[in-house]
């Protein structure tokens, strides 16, 4: 990997927003600009109303960058994907408690497969649903849109939910990473950081002005704003 910049805040570009005719070039450019990790949205057309891609995309891009790969399973039966995601070079795998009656077992299986265990919750799921899971989770992905499509408007209730999550984490004495996914941009990243977000998944906002590397640097720089 060539020399890369270091961003002041961890930004995880969402592959779903990339131009798939030149996705490898865009991964290289954002790697060089300091992307902390790359985020892959895996959708099955049933758990969410869209169909995207499976393990073949991270597998194909694994040789393009040494940055971490995080995959978000928006699928029913997430356990069926675990071994393939591990083999594709995914470091962190998020699964939803809404997608399986055995999410505790799934998180354990993710760790057993050698990946970081991530848990993601939809906007309509109470934060309290995470209480029995946080001691097993390396990261929490708070959805700030209803999952299934990129480019949706950010839901302001996310700030309150982050506060609830931080209070729950403090009560349990745990400190997983806290990522937010959906509508994150330079206008709200500072408020989200103050509310408790520690990592930002960013998609559409990177490509709005035609220079995703510059946009990523600007968004990361805004994270510690007033």
LUMLOMI-184264 format. One record per residue (C-alpha): residue number from 1; y, z, x. Coordinates in Angstrom, 1 decimal, always signed. Each point is the difference from the previous one (the first is absolute). Example, Ala and Ser with C-alpha at 12.3 -4.5 7.8 and 13.67 -1.06 7.14 Angstrom:
% LUMLOMI-184264
{nr 1, yy -4.5, zz +7.8, xx +12.3}
{nr 2, yy +3.4, zz -0.7, xx +1.4}
***
This chain:
% LUMLOMI-184264
{nr 1, yy +0.0, zz +0.0, xx +0.0}
{nr 2, yy +3.4, zz -0.9, xx +1.3}
{nr 3, yy +2.8, zz +2.6, xx +0.5}
{nr 4, yy +1.3, zz +1.2, xx -3.4}
{nr 5, yy +3.0, zz +1.8, xx -1.3}
{nr 6, yy -0.3, zz +3.6, xx -1.3}
{nr 7, yy +1.5, zz +0.5, xx -3.4}
{nr 8, yy +1.8, zz +3.3, xx -1.0}
{nr 9, yy -2.3, zz +0.3, xx -3.0}
{nr 10, yy -3.6, zz -1.2, xx -0.7}
{nr 11, yy +0.1, zz -3.1, xx -2.1}
{nr 12, yy -3.3, zz -1.6, xx -1.2}
{nr 13, yy +0.6, zz -3.6, xx -1.1}
{nr 14, yy -2.0, zz -1.0, xx -3.0}
{nr 15, yy -2.1, zz -3.1, xx +0.6}
{nr 16, yy +0.2, zz -0.9, xx -3.7}
{nr 17, yy +3.6, zz -1.0, xx +0.5}
{nr 18, yy -0.7, zz -2.3, xx +2.9}
{nr 19, yy +0.0, zz -3.8, xx +0.0}
{nr 20, yy -3.7, zz -0.7, xx +0.2}
{nr 21, yy +0.5, zz -3.4, xx +1.5}
{nr 22, yy +1.3, zz +1.8, xx +3.1}
{nr 23, yy -1.2, zz +3.6, xx -0.3}
{nr 24, yy -1.2, zz +0.3, xx +3.6}
{nr 25, yy +3.4, zz -1.1, xx +1.3}
{nr 26, yy +1.7, zz +2.6, xx -2.2}
{nr 27, yy -2.3, zz +2.7, xx +1.1}
{nr 28, yy +0.7, zz -0.8, xx +3.6}
{nr 29, yy +3.8, zz +0.1, xx -0.6}
{nr 30, yy -0.1, zz +3.3, xx -1.8}
{nr 31, yy -2.3, zz +1.5, xx +2.6}
{nr 32, yy +2.5, zz -0.9, xx +2.7}
{nr 33, yy +2.8, zz +1.4, xx -2.1}
{nr 34, yy -1.7, zz +3.4, xx -0.2}
{nr 35, yy -2.1, zz +0.1, xx -3.2}
{nr 36, yy -1.9, zz +3.3, xx +0.0}
{nr 37, yy -3.0, zz -1.4, xx -1.9}
{nr 38, yy -0.9, zz -2.8, xx -2.4}
{nr 39, yy -0.8, zz +0.7, xx -3.6}
{nr 40, yy -2.6, zz -2.0, xx -1.9}
{nr 41, yy -0.1, zz +0.1, xx -3.8}
{nr 42, yy -3.6, zz -0.7, xx -1.3}
{nr 43, yy -0.1, zz -0.7, xx -3.8}
{nr 44, yy -3.0, zz -0.9, xx -2.1}
{nr 45, yy +1.6, zz -1.3, xx -3.1}
{nr 46, yy -1.4, zz +2.8, xx -2.1}
{nr 47, yy +1.4, zz +3.3, xx +1.2}
{nr 48, yy +3.4, zz -1.8, xx +0.3}
{nr 49, yy +0.9, zz -3.4, xx -1.7}
{nr 50, yy -0.1, zz -2.0, xx +3.2}
{nr 51, yy -2.5, zz -1.3, xx +2.5}
{nr 52, yy +0.9, zz -0.2, xx +3.7}
{nr 53, yy -2.4, zz +0.1, xx +2.9}
{nr 54, yy -2.7, zz +2.1, xx +1.6}
{nr 55, yy -1.1, zz +1.0, xx +3.5}
{nr 56, yy +0.2, zz -3.6, xx +1.3}
{nr 57, yy +3.8, zz +0.1, xx +0.4}
{nr 58, yy +0.2, zz +3.1, xx +2.2}
{nr 59, yy -3.0, zz -1.3, xx +1.9}
{nr 60, yy +1.7, zz -3.3, xx +0.6}
{nr 61, yy +3.2, zz +1.7, xx +1.2}
{nr 62, yy -1.5, zz +2.7, xx +2.1}
{nr 63, yy +0.2, zz -2.2, xx +3.1}
{nr 64, yy +3.7, zz -0.7, xx -0.6}
{nr 65, yy +1.3, zz +3.5, xx +0.5}
{nr 66, yy -1.0, zz +3.4, xx +1.3}
{nr 67, yy +2.0, zz +1.8, xx -2.6}
{nr 68, yy -1.8, zz +2.2, xx -2.5}
{nr 69, yy -1.3, zz -1.5, xx -3.2}
{nr 70, yy +0.2, zz +1.9, xx -3.2}
{nr 71, yy -1.8, zz -1.3, xx -3.2}
{nr 72, yy +0.8, zz +1.1, xx -3.6}
{nr 73, yy -3.0, zz -0.4, xx -2.3}
{nr 74, yy +1.3, zz -0.8, xx -3.5}
{nr 75, yy -3.6, zz -0.5, xx -1.2}
{nr 76, yy -2.7, zz +1.5, xx -2.0}
{nr 77, yy -3.1, zz +1.1, xx +2.0}
{nr 78, yy +1.9, zz +0.5, xx +3.2}
{nr 79, yy -3.1, zz +1.2, xx +1.9}
{nr 80, yy -1.3, zz -3.6, xx +0.0}
{nr 81, yy +2.9, zz -0.9, xx +2.4}
{nr 82, yy -0.2, zz +2.8, xx +2.6}
{nr 83, yy -2.4, zz -1.4, xx +2.6}
{nr 84, yy +1.6, zz -3.5, xx -0.1}
{nr 85, yy +3.5, zz +1.5, xx +0.4}
{nr 86, yy -1.1, zz +2.0, xx +3.0}
{nr 87, yy -1.6, zz -3.0, xx +1.5}
{nr 88, yy +3.2, zz -2.0, xx -0.5}
{nr 89, yy +1.9, zz +2.5, xx +2.1}
{nr 90, yy +1.8, zz +1.9, xx -2.7}
{nr 91, yy +1.1, zz +3.4, xx +1.3}
{nr 92, yy +1.2, zz +1.6, xx -3.3}
{nr 93, yy -1.5, zz -0.6, xx -3.4}
{nr 94, yy +1.7, zz +1.1, xx -3.2}
{nr 95, yy -2.0, zz +0.4, xx -3.2}
{nr 96, yy +1.1, zz +1.1, xx -3.5}
{nr 97, yy -1.3, zz +3.0, xx -2.0}
{nr 98, yy +0.6, zz -2.2, xx -3.1}
{nr 99, yy -2.5, zz -2.5, xx +1.2}
{nr 100, yy -3.1, zz +2.1, xx +0.4}
{nr 101, yy -1.4, zz +3.2, xx -1.4}
{nr 102, yy -1.1, zz +1.0, xx +3.5}
{nr 103, yy +3.1, zz -0.3, xx +2.1}
{nr 104, yy -0.8, zz +3.2, xx +2.0}
{nr 105, yy -3.2, zz -1.7, xx +1.1}
{nr 106, yy +1.8, zz -3.2, xx +0.7}
{nr 107, yy +2.5, zz +1.7, xx +2.3}
{nr 108, yy -2.9, zz +1.6, xx +1.9}
{nr 109, yy -1.7, zz -3.4, xx +0.4}
{nr 110, yy +3.2, zz -1.6, xx +1.3}
{nr 111, yy +0.2, zz +2.6, xx +2.7}
{nr 112, yy -3.7, zz -0.3, xx +0.7}
{nr 113, yy +0.6, zz -3.7, xx +0.6}
{nr 114, yy +2.5, zz +0.8, xx +2.7}
{nr 115, yy +3.2, zz -0.6, xx -1.9}
{nr 116, yy +2.9, zz +2.2, xx -1.0}
{nr 117, yy -0.5, zz +1.1, xx -3.7}
{nr 118, yy +3.0, zz -0.9, xx -2.2}
{nr 119, yy +0.4, zz +0.8, xx -3.6}
{nr 120, yy +2.5, zz -1.9, xx -2.3}
{nr 121, yy +1.3, zz +0.8, xx -3.4}
{nr 122, yy +1.6, zz -2.1, xx -2.7}
{nr 123, yy +3.4, zz +0.9, xx -1.5}
{nr 124, yy -1.6, zz +1.3, xx -3.2}
{nr 125, yy -2.5, zz +2.3, xx +1.8}
{nr 126, yy +1.1, zz +3.7, xx +0.3}
{nr 127, yy +0.5, zz +1.1, xx +3.6}
{nr 128, yy -2.2, zz +3.0, xx -0.8}
{nr 129, yy -3.0, zz -2.3, xx -0.1}
{nr 130, yy +0.3, zz +0.0, xx +3.8}
{nr 131, yy -0.6, zz +3.7, xx +0.4}
{nr 132, yy -3.8, zz -0.1, xx +0.5}
{nr 133, yy +0.4, zz -3.0, xx +2.4}
{nr 134, yy +2.8, zz +0.8, xx +2.4}
{nr 135, yy -2.1, zz +2.0, xx +2.4}
{nr 136, yy -2.2, zz -3.1, xx +0.5}
{nr 137, yy +2.9, zz -2.5, xx +0.2}
{nr 138, yy +1.6, zz -1.2, xx +3.2}
{nr 139, yy +2.7, zz -1.8, xx -2.0}
{nr 140, yy +1.4, zz -0.3, xx -3.6}
{nr 141, yy +1.3, zz -3.2, xx -1.3}
{nr 142, yy +2.5, zz +0.6, xx -2.9}
{nr 143, yy +0.4, zz -3.1, xx -2.1}
{nr 144, yy +3.6, zz -0.5, xx -1.0}
{nr 145, yy -0.9, zz -3.0, xx -2.2}
{nr 146, yy -2.9, zz -0.6, xx -2.3}
{nr 147, yy -2.4, zz -1.7, xx +2.3}
{nr 148, yy -1.2, zz -3.6, xx -0.2}
{nr 149, yy +2.9, zz -2.2, xx +1.0}
{nr 150, yy +2.6, zz -0.1, xx +2.8}
{nr 151, yy +3.7, zz -0.2, xx -0.6}
{nr 152, yy +0.3, zz +2.6, xx -2.8}
{nr 153, yy +2.9, zz +2.4, xx -0.5}
{nr 154, yy -0.2, zz +3.4, xx +1.5}
{nr 155, yy -0.7, zz +2.9, xx -2.4}
{nr 156, yy +2.6, zz +2.8, xx +0.5}
{nr 157, yy -2.5, zz +2.6, xx -1.2}
{nr 158, yy -1.6, zz -0.3, xx +3.4}
{nr 159, yy +2.6, zz +2.4, xx +1.5}
{nr 160, yy -1.2, zz +2.7, xx -2.4}
{nr 161, yy -3.6, zz -0.7, xx +0.7}
{nr 162, yy +0.6, zz +0.2, xx +3.8}
{nr 163, yy +1.5, zz +3.4, xx -0.5}
{nr 164, yy -3.0, zz +1.1, xx -2.0}
{nr 165, yy -2.3, zz -1.3, xx +2.7}
{nr 166, yy +1.8, zz +1.8, xx +2.8}
{nr 167, yy -0.2, zz +3.2, xx -2.0}
{nr 168, yy -3.7, zz -0.4, xx -0.6}
{nr 169, yy -0.6, zz -0.8, xx +3.7}
{nr 170, yy +2.0, zz +3.1, xx +1.0}
{nr 171, yy -2.0, zz +2.2, xx -2.4}
{nr 172, yy -3.3, zz -1.3, xx +1.4}
{nr 173, yy +1.1, zz +0.0, xx +3.6}
{nr 174, yy -0.8, zz -3.6, xx +0.7}
{nr 175, yy +2.1, zz -2.8, xx +1.5}
{nr 176, yy -1.3, zz -3.5, xx -0.6}
{nr 177, yy +2.2, zz -3.0, xx +0.6}
{nr 178, yy +2.0, zz -0.9, xx -3.1}
{nr 179, yy +0.6, zz -3.7, xx -0.6}
{nr 180, yy +1.8, zz -1.6, xx -2.9}
{nr 181, yy -0.8, zz -3.6, xx -1.2}
{nr 182, yy +2.1, zz -2.1, xx -2.4}
{nr 183, yy +3.6, zz -1.0, xx +0.1}
{nr 184, yy +0.9, zz +1.8, xx +3.2}
{nr 185, yy +3.0, zz -1.5, xx +1.7}
{nr 186, yy +3.1, zz +0.9, xx +2.0}
{nr 187, yy +1.7, zz +1.4, xx -3.1}
{nr 188, yy -2.5, zz +2.7, xx -0.8}
{nr 189, yy -1.9, zz +0.7, xx +3.3}
{nr 190, yy +2.4, zz +2.8, xx +1.0}
{nr 191, yy -0.4, zz +1.8, xx -3.3}
{nr 192, yy -3.7, zz -0.4, xx +0.1}
{nr 193, yy -0.2, zz +1.4, xx +3.5}
{nr 194, yy +2.0, zz +3.1, xx -1.1}
{nr 195, yy -2.3, zz +0.4, xx -3.0}
{nr 196, yy -3.1, zz +0.1, xx +2.3}
{nr 197, yy -1.2, zz -3.5, xx +0.8}
{nr 198, yy -1.1, zz -0.3, xx +3.7}
{nr 199, yy -1.0, zz -3.7, xx +0.0}
{nr 200, yy +1.2, zz -3.0, xx -2.0}
{nr 201, yy -2.0, zz -2.9, xx -1.2}
{nr 202, yy +2.5, zz -2.9, xx -0.3}
{nr 203, yy -0.7, zz -3.5, xx -1.4}
{nr 204, yy +2.5, zz -2.1, xx -1.9}
{nr 205, yy +3.0, zz +1.6, xx +1.6}
{nr 206, yy -1.0, zz -1.4, xx +3.4}
{nr 207, yy +0.1, zz -3.6, xx -1.1}
{nr 208, yy +3.1, zz +0.0, xx -2.3}
{nr 209, yy +2.4, zz -1.3, xx +2.7}
{nr 210, yy -2.3, zz -2.3, xx +2.0}
{nr 211, yy -0.3, zz +2.2, xx +3.2}
{nr 212, yy -2.7, zz +2.6, xx -0.6}
{nr 213, yy +0.2, zz +1.5, xx +3.5}
{nr 214, yy +3.7, zz +0.7, xx -0.4}
{nr 215, yy -0.5, zz +1.3, xx -3.5}
{nr 216, yy -2.7, zz +2.4, xx +1.2}
{nr 217, yy +2.3, zz +1.3, xx +2.8}
{nr 218, yy +2.9, zz +0.5, xx -2.5}
{nr 219, yy -2.2, zz +1.8, xx -2.5}
{nr 220, yy -1.5, zz +2.3, xx +2.7}
{nr 221, yy +3.5, zz +0.7, xx +1.2}
{nr 222, yy +1.2, zz +1.0, xx -3.5}
{nr 223, yy -2.8, zz +2.6, xx -0.4}
{nr 224, yy +2.1, zz +2.8, xx +1.6}
{nr 225, yy +3.2, zz -1.0, xx -1.7}
{nr 226, yy +2.2, zz +2.2, xx -2.1}
***
